[in-house]
Amino acid sequence: MKSTLSVVGLLSLAIATQAELMRFKLQRTNVGYLHSSFHEYDDLAQKEFGKLSRSHDHRNYGQFSHLGGHDLYTMDISLGSPGHIFNVQIATGTSSLWVPSSKCSSPTCRLHPQFNSSASWSFHPLEGRFNIPTSNPYNHHHHHHHHHSCEQRVKGELSGTVGEDTLSIGGGVIEILGQSFGEVVQEHGGGLKSALRDGQVDGVLGLGFDARAATGRPFLLNLVDQDLLQRAVFGVYLSRHDGDDEGDDEGTIRGSQLTLGGLDPAHRLVDIQWHEVTRTAQGQWTIELTAFALRREAFEIDGQAVIDTGFPYIALTRYQAEMINLQIGASETSPGSGMYELPCRSVPTLFDFIILFGLEEYQLKGHEYVLRPTSKDDGRSGGAERLRRTRKEMCQSAIMGMDFSKESGVIAVFGQVFMRKYYSAYDLEDHKIGFALAS
Ligand SMILES: *[C@@H]1O[C@H](CO)[C@@H](O)[C@H](O)[C@H]1NC(C)=O
């Protein structure tokens, strides 16, 4: 690993003596209001898993603004030589890597670092363009090497050029030569602003393993190809509370982190339960969802669930989400939105939400699957007003309804709400995903 040698002076002892396990701290940022998150699953999650229909009405946004926010977990990456830094979201639900291009002149692009290929001596352009539709993905896979016409001009879309350059993370702990990525040059339908979470992140680093990803060979496959991992395994720990991410000791990371080449025993309480990945041919981190239940109401199902660190909630089919949310006394925020709210005061009395992956059982408590309005939101009102609001304060159910196309083969998405409770482990060698109660 020559890259490790070249920066050995910068490495902490812990990393130098445990070359097989590389730890990378993830930054956690709270995204205040739900209208941001609405943009998000509108454009990012729906792009990956769903079919957008009724919820596409922008007039609805205002109605969500009093509801709770969620968090983003991001990491700095460097692209090019000399390196250009981008703060990207880590998403196991996609295999693409993209950042804004200096060729992009939209106001949204200008708010972010922009990759300038002429300024990097190690850059190589690739043929073709990439195109990431923001809705209904499984009906039309776009690949950068396939020329495609405009037969599907979907609303909300990112497009641009594809190239290869040096990617490094952790200040050079890992350096990949010739990493393919997409430079976003154009956006349609506000796709970029929402994909960048209203300006909170600069791009997305997909941890999927689809060799035909829209922006070229994925990061994870390159790590393996270039022999940069002791084992083709990685783990993700997402901290439960904001404060957890402060005060790292030397060599250890207390807060949210990504480990490459191994798993971190410090962030789990029990052994990992493993589940076979079901859609290996598609390069997707999916597992079998067998059933879920709330009290005595159990739903036996048989389908694939995507495990996505880049998705804030748990998405089920619209029908199932409706059933579950009715049971907890939550009502849809507006018809067809797929989002549900309930009075915060009922949270302590809620039943556990039980999930069966294969035959293993996982449980989320009421306060784990219902999100409170963030303190950021609270700060806007003073004493008496705050008291009044607390009494009838509404919380957001993290179980949302989404349309899944038949072609996608997917019927659920498990995101950060689940991973704050369960450490998640991804094994590319044996095609397994594992979970263990996080500590
Ligand atoms: C990109 O870099 C080149 C070479 O350094 C420079 O001449 C050009 O102005 C840059 N373009 C933008 C849009 O910043």
The ligand as an SDF file (V2000), in Angstrom:
LIG
                    3D

 14 14  0  0  0  0  0  0  0  0999 V2000
  -10.2120   25.3840  -14.5780 C   0  0  0  0  0  0  0  0  0  0  0  0
   -8.8140   25.3010  -14.4590 O   0  0  0  0  0  0  0  0  0  0  0  0
   -8.1250   25.9410  -15.5350 C   0  0  0  0  0  0  0  0  0  0  0  0
   -6.6570   25.5840  -15.3980 C   0  0  0  0  0  0  0  0  0  0  0  0
   -6.1770   25.8670  -14.1070 O   0  0  0  0  0  0  0  0  0  0  0  0
   -8.4210   27.4320  -15.4980 C   0  0  0  0  0  0  0  0  0  0  0  0
   -7.7670   28.0800  -16.5610 O   0  0  0  0  0  0  0  0  0  0  0  0
   -9.9110   27.6270  -15.6120 C   0  0  0  0  0  0  0  0  0  0  0  0
  -10.2350   28.9990  -15.4750 O   0  0  0  0  0  0  0  0  0  0  0  0
  -10.6610   26.8330  -14.5530 C   0  0  0  0  0  0  0  0  0  0  0  0
  -12.0860   26.8960  -14.8350 N   0  0  0  0  0  0  0  0  0  0  0  0
  -12.9670   27.2850  -13.9630 C   0  0  0  0  0  0  0  0  0  0  0  0
  -14.3730   27.3340  -14.4060 C   0  0  0  0  0  0  0  0  0  0  0  0
  -12.6670   27.5900  -12.8180 O   0  0  0  0  0  0  0  0  0  0  0  0
  1  2  1  0
  1 10  1  0
  2  3  1  0
  3  4  1  0
  3  6  1  0
  4  5  1  0
  6  7  1  0
  6  8  1  0
  8  9  1  0
  8 10  1  0
 10 11  1  0
 11 12  1  0
 12 13  1  0
 12 14  2  0
M  END
$$$$
